[in-house]
Amino acid sequence: MYNITYYHKLIINKEITIAQNERKSIHGQWSSKVLFIFAATGSAVGLGNIWKFPWMAAENGGGAFVIVYLVSVALIALPIMIAEILIGRRGKQNPVNSLRYLSKEASQVKVYEVDHDLNRTKQTKYQHHNQEDYTNWELIGWMGVISGIIILSFYSVIAGWTISYIFKSFSGLFNQVTIDGATSLFKKFTSDAERQLAWHTIFMFMTCYIVSKGVRGGLEKAIKFLIPGLFMILLILTGYVTTLSGFTEGLRYLFLPDLNKITASVVWSAMGMAFFSLSIGMGALMIYGSYLSNKFSIFEVTSIVAFADTFVAVLAGIIIFPIVFTYHLDPTTAGPGLIFQTLPIAFGSMPGGETFGTLFFILLFFAAITSAISLIEPAVTLLIENFRHTRAEASLKIGFVTWLVGIGTIFSFNYWQDVTILGMNFFNLLDALTSKVLLPLGGFSMAIFVGYLVKRRTSVAELKMSQSMYTIWRVLIRYIAPVAVMVIFTNGFM
Ligand code: PHE
């Protein structure tokens, strides 16, 4: 006989909330809210903002891309980001286990019994609907772990370019360099597979070293000075580009959308870019959320991170495009080499350029490594928590696999330049597979999971938003975001 009174429901909900608040992460926590914001910003702000965003915008019609990108961030990426951090913080383990925990929790039904002697109901136990119900959702976690490894494999190669450019800048190679000079410098570098392999190896090694030290030991230290430093250099560069003759043309290209250019493929790329840039859809923020104390508001920290990330990307565009137009570079053909061919010119002709250039590439390197850490962390914690590895072993194994796959990306710029699958070289293929397919799919599944499966009272308790904000978020996560992802995905695919 089941009979629930409102009063009993109240007591039981309260007990659940207390129990949840007392659950601690099994793998440590951030020491403060600011550090979480720094870490999540460190994950979000990276090569995506400075290297990929300008190049993607250039390839997809400038302003048309930017406007779709901004709309995607607000309506799709931000609500999913909140959902992803929610899963992590409540689950408090690696993505696979967190998803398992939440789906178990969601499938619990309370069983009540009427105590006839005392004439009242009492809760006897929790029961699961069906043991099989919750195992499938773990797949989102597995997919994320794999996406992270694939992304990091090429990310590390580009980060290697960045390290090499620190030295190029420092040794004065950019002084008074012309557009042809910068382009041939870049071409010469990317045709040299061994050199890139060396930098890729060094970058992977550093990433694994930091990850092997764990959250408190490694992550927090690296990010404390990165964010302020990066902002400062970007502002200096912005000041410089205002003096260029192509400044207004550059801004116009970036901000005045030619609506005819908004095609299904542009929208698909822009949405993928929003996922990539905000680090969502693969569990990076889920794992960072699992280190976040229950005291902090997910909505507040998420908004700050999303704003910072968008700000840096747009600033990068404001810097790159005036240089492109001043020096008559063709933005549509430069591809992934865009910033490596434009920025040296700026550094070569501005006062103090050698110092700023060196500093810039150092900061870009740090931005890259703080993102790299978050790309590998889900896989590493999975090995630690589910497969009895030590942190060092796990970092080493995952690092090695990633390093190996990365070699394919290096070869895409030289030996395998002409080898294409589906019209793409190896690097473009991995990039498209992750940004355009895996991340949106991961984000979509998280939206469905949190929007429909996770109990309303759970998300209310975790998010602690005002009633109206919660309603807006809930509409976005249940209807707008998943429908938009599916529509964009299918249209793009056609
Ligand atoms: N957001 C990072 C960048 O913009 C890349 C990244 C993607 C990191 C996905 C983690 C997860 O550089």
Boltz pocket constraint, residues with backbone or C-beta under 6 A from the ligand:
constraints:
  - pocket:
      binder: B
      contacts: [[A, 43], [A, 44], [A, 45], [A, 46], [A, 47], [A, 48], [A, 49], [A, 151], [A, 275], [A, 276], [A, 277], [A, 278], [A, 279], [A, 280], [A, 282], [A, 284], [A, 367], [A, 371], [A, 372], [A, 374], [A, 375]]
      max_distance: 6.0
